[in-house]
Structures are given as C-alpha cells and as structure tokens.
Amino acid sequence: GAVWTAIKPYYRLALSGGQFAQTVTLDFNQRLSLLQSMIADLQPRQLYDGLNGMAARISYVDILGQVMDRVPSVLPYETGAVWGEAVKNILMPRILFPDKGVLVSDSVRTNMYTGRRYAAQNEGTSVSIGYAGDSYIDFGIPGTLLISFALGVLYAGMARHILSLEQKIDSTCLTVVLIVILRPAMQFEVSSTKLLPGVILLWITAYLFILFWPMV
C-alpha cells in the first residue's frame, strides 16, 4: 500500500500520456515495465511519504476536520439541503428519468466546504467529503450522530428483510447478496448523494432478483 501510494501519481500521469484524464495510452507490457522501474527506483524517503499518505487516505478524517473548521463559522448549516439531494436521487432514478442532469464532481462541494482545493472532474478525479461530513454540513454534530444511527437502523432492517427470504434461496447466497448491498456502507468517504441511493437501489434490485429467482 505504501509503495503504491508513493508511485501512483507518477504512474497515472505516465499511463494517461501526460493528460489529467482517466485514459490508458500504454499497453500491458509497457505498464508492467513502468511499474517495475518505478518500484526499483523508490527511495526510503519516498516510501516513508507513501506510508504517511496511505495512513491519511485510510483515516479520511482530515477533510471532515476542515469542514468542521469552516461550518458554521464561515458557511452556515444547510439544514437538510445535502441529504435532500440524496433523497431526490432515490426518487428520480436515471432509469426512469434519463434526462436527469449529470451529478457534478464531489470535489466541487468539497472545495466549497473545506476552503481548500482538491482535484476535480477536469483532472479526472473526484474527492468527496463523506456522508458523515455531509450530515455535519446539514445539521451539525447532533444531526451527524442521529443520521448515523438512522442509517444503522436502515441497514439492520435491510439485513433482516433479505435474510428472511431463505425460503427462496439458500441462506449462504443471501449473505453474499447482503454483503453486496451493504458494501457502500463500509466506505466512510462515500458521499450521501451516492451512498443512500446506491444502497436503496441495490436492495430493491436484489429483492426483485430473489423474488423472481425460480423464473430465471
């Protein structure tokens, strides 16, 4: 992890041919050769920086701290606007509303509420605040705790519902399905606008799949 964190900015830049975009300009053998040479040339200081960078990426609390420094001292609480957008995305799935606008890069919101500059869509990436930070932007610390508790109750309800369908499919398969449904929930950095719609739609899709399993 430390090695990859140390080399990935340079590797990705070489991979895209110097463009700040998610494109691949090297074939498989060239990519392997590039990785091998970059790893061989790593210096102890670079490895140390990579270790620090990996730890910071895993913790993902710096952005939350920056948001708490800025809200509400510089920007006011949004009183539900951020989570309201997440609910709107649930009620308007793209499969039923194909003309729905494209979601902007998470970095736009992150830059606004942290006062910092993070790479955005024009540089081929997106940096989110995370659902806990979104909750804080809306309702402060009390709201963050209540929303986290409510999400836990929701996940428990989903788990109970899916596992109650064992008359349709073996319980082992249902456990695997449940892992897929709740996988986004383990990502502290995922934004509310992607977390809630993603989990809900996976739940509905999984239920329909299980419901019509004998017909497949």
C-alpha positions in Angstrom: 0.0 0.0 0.0 2.8 2.4 0.9 4.6 1.6 -2.4 1.5 2.1 -4.5 0.7 5.4 -2.7 4.2 6.7 -3.4 4.3 5.9 -7.1 0.6 6.2 -8.2 0.6 10.0 -9.1 3.6 9.5 -11.5 2.3 6.1 -12.7 -1.1 7.5 -13.5 0.3 10.5 -15.3 2.5 8.3 -17.4 -0.4 5.9 -18.0 -2.6 8.8 -19.4 0.2 10.1 -21.6 0.6 13.3 -19.5 -3.1 14.1 -19.6 -5.2 14.7 -16.5 -7.8 12.2 -17.5 -8.7 8.6 -16.9 -7.2 7.3 -20.2 -4.7 4.5 -20.9 -2.0 5.1 -23.5 0.3 2.2 -22.7 -0.1 -1.5 -23.5 0.0 -4.2 -20.8 3.7 -5.0 -21.1 4.6 -1.3 -21.0 2.6 -0.9 -17.9 4.3 -3.8 -16.2 7.7 -2.4 -17.2 6.8 1.0 -15.9 5.7 -0.3 -12.6 8.8 -2.4 -12.2 11.1 0.5 -12.9 9.2 2.9 -10.6 9.3 0.4 -7.7 13.0 -0.3 -8.3 13.9 3.4 -8.1 12.0 4.1 -4.9 14.0 5.8 -2.2 13.4 5.4 1.5 12.1 8.9 1.9 9.5 8.2 -0.9 8.4 5.0 0.9 8.0 6.9 4.1 5.9 9.6 2.4 3.9 6.8 0.8 3.2 5.3 4.2 2.1 8.6 5.6 -0.1 9.2 2.5 -1.7 5.7 2.8 -2.5 6.3 6.5 -4.1 9.7 5.7 -6.1 8.1 2.9 -7.4 5.3 5.1 -8.3 7.6 8.0 -10.1 10.1 5.8 -10.7 12.5 8.7 -8.7 15.5 7.5 -11.5 16.6 5.2 -14.1 16.2 7.9 -11.9 18.3 10.2 -11.6 21.0 7.6 -15.4 21.1 7.1 -15.9 21.4 10.9 -13.5 24.3 11.0 -15.4 26.1 8.2 -19.0 25.3 9.1 -20.8 27.2 10.7 -18.1 29.8 11.4 -17.7 30.8 7.7 -20.6 29.0 5.9 -24.0 28.3 7.6 -25.5 24.9 8.1 -27.5 23.7 5.1 -30.4 22.4 7.2 -31.1 19.3 5.1 -30.2 20.5 1.6 -27.3 18.0 1.1 -29.3 14.9 2.3 -32.3 16.3 0.5 -30.3 15.9 -2.7 -29.7 12.2 -1.8 -33.4 11.6 -1.3 -34.1 13.3 -4.6 -31.7 10.9 -6.3 -33.6 7.9 -4.9 -37.0 9.3 -6.0 -35.6 10.0 -9.5 -33.6 7.0 -10.7 -31.9 7.6 -14.0 -33.5 4.5 -15.5 -36.9 6.3 -15.1 -35.6 9.8 -15.7 -33.0 9.6 -18.4 -32.9 13.3 -18.8 -31.8 13.9 -15.2 -28.8 16.1 -15.0 -25.3 14.6 -14.5 -24.0 14.8 -10.9 -21.2 17.3 -10.6 -17.8 16.1 -9.2 -17.8 15.6 -5.4 -14.7 17.9 -5.4 -16.9 20.9 -6.1 -18.7 20.5 -2.8 -15.5 19.5 -1.0 -13.7 22.6 -2.2 -16.5 24.8 -1.1 -17.0 23.5 2.4 -13.3 22.9 3.2 -11.9 26.1 1.7 -9.2 24.1 0.1 -8.5 23.0 -3.5 -8.9 19.3 -4.4 -8.6 17.9 -7.9 -11.9 17.8 -9.7 -13.6 16.3 -12.8 -11.4 18.2 -15.3 -8.4 16.4 -13.7 -10.0 13.0 -13.9 -10.9 12.5 -10.3 -13.5 13.3 -7.6 -12.8 13.8 -3.9 -15.8 13.6 -1.6 -16.4 14.9 2.0 -18.0 11.6 3.1 -21.5 11.0 4.4 -20.6 12.0 8.0 -19.3 15.3 6.7 -22.4 15.8 4.6 -24.5 15.2 7.8 -22.5 17.8 9.7 -22.9 20.3 6.9 -26.7 19.9 7.2 -27.3 19.5 10.9 -24.0 19.8 12.9 -22.8 17.2 15.4 -26.2 16.2 16.8 -27.5 15.6 13.3 -24.4 13.6 12.3 -25.0 11.2 15.2 -28.7 10.9 14.6 -28.3 10.2 10.9 -25.5 7.7 11.5 -27.9 5.9 14.0 -30.7 6.0 11.5 -28.5 4.5 8.8 -27.6 1.7 11.1 -31.3 1.0 11.8 -31.9 1.1 8.0 -29.1 -1.4 7.3 -30.3 -3.7 10.1 -33.8 -3.6 8.5 -32.4 -4.4 5.1 -30.4 -7.3 6.5 -33.4 -8.8 8.3 -35.6 -8.4 5.2 -33.0 -10.1 2.9 -32.2 -12.9 5.3 -36.0 -13.6 5.8 -36.1 -14.7 2.1 -34.4 -18.0 2.8 -37.4 -19.9 1.6 -36.5 -18.6 -1.9 -32.7 -19.0 -1.9 -30.1 -20.7 0.4 -29.1 -18.5 3.4 -25.4 -18.6 2.3 -26.4 -17.0 -1.0 -28.5 -14.4 0.8 -25.5 -13.5 3.0 -23.4 -12.9 -0.2 -26.2 -10.7 -1.6 -26.4 -8.8 1.6 -22.6 -8.1 1.5 -23.0 -6.7 -2.0 -25.9 -4.5 -0.9 -24.1 -3.1 2.1 -20.7 -2.8 0.6 -21.0 1.0 0.0 -21.8 1.5 3.7 -18.3 0.5 4.7 -16.8 3.4 2.8 -16.6 6.4 5.2 -15.6 8.6 2.3 -18.6 8.0 0.1 -20.9 11.0 -0.3 -24.6 10.9 0.9 -25.8 11.5 -2.7 -24.2 8.2 -3.7 -24.5 6.2 -0.5 -28.2 6.3 0.1 -29.4 5.9 -3.5 -26.8 3.2 -4.1 -27.8 1.1 -1.1 -31.5 1.5 -1.6 -31.4 0.6 -5.3 -29.2 -2.4 -4.7 -31.7 -3.5 -2.0 -34.6 -3.2 -4.4 -32.8 -4.9 -7.3 -31.6 -7.8 -5.0 -35.2 -8.3 -3.7 -36.7 -8.4 -7.2 -33.9 -10.8 -8.3 -34.6 -13.1 -5.4 -38.4 -12.8 -5.8 -38.3 -14.0 -9.4 -35.4 -16.4 -8.9 -37.4 -19.5 -9.9 -38.3 -17.8 -13.2 -34.6 -17.0 -14.1 
